[in-house]
Amino acid sequence: MAYAAYRESFGANRCDTPTEEHGQIQELVVLDFTVPSRDAFAVRRLLASCPDTGVVRCVPRPHDSRVRLEIQLPADRVPEVMHVLMISLPSGEMGALTSWRRHLTGHGMTHGF
């Protein structure tokens, strides 16, 4: 399954489930970010400095040398992450910002999340 193949496995910058902070569960969102394929690794390194943020999926675009990265992050960190990406990779294109639940539903995973 392609979804699992691009999943972060080192644990340095991923968050599998919402974590509790001060008694509240964090809301997770997914940001689509498209970059030239040569910059995909640079995005992963940039996101390592952002807590609870990581690339969930890397989807190659069929007719150019670009990839769409699906980045999972807490909803309260969206402005910080967008700022880091825009400053460091001006050639990137911001895409949709969706809830984690909607992201999972879009990939056919609706079983209790």
Secondary structure, 3 states (H helix, E strand, C coil): CHHHHCCCCCCCCCCCCCCEECCEECCEEEEEEEEEHHHHHHHHHHHCCCCCCEEEEEEECCCCCEEEEEEEEEHHHHHHHHHHHHHHCCCCEEEEEEEHHHHHHHCCCCCCC
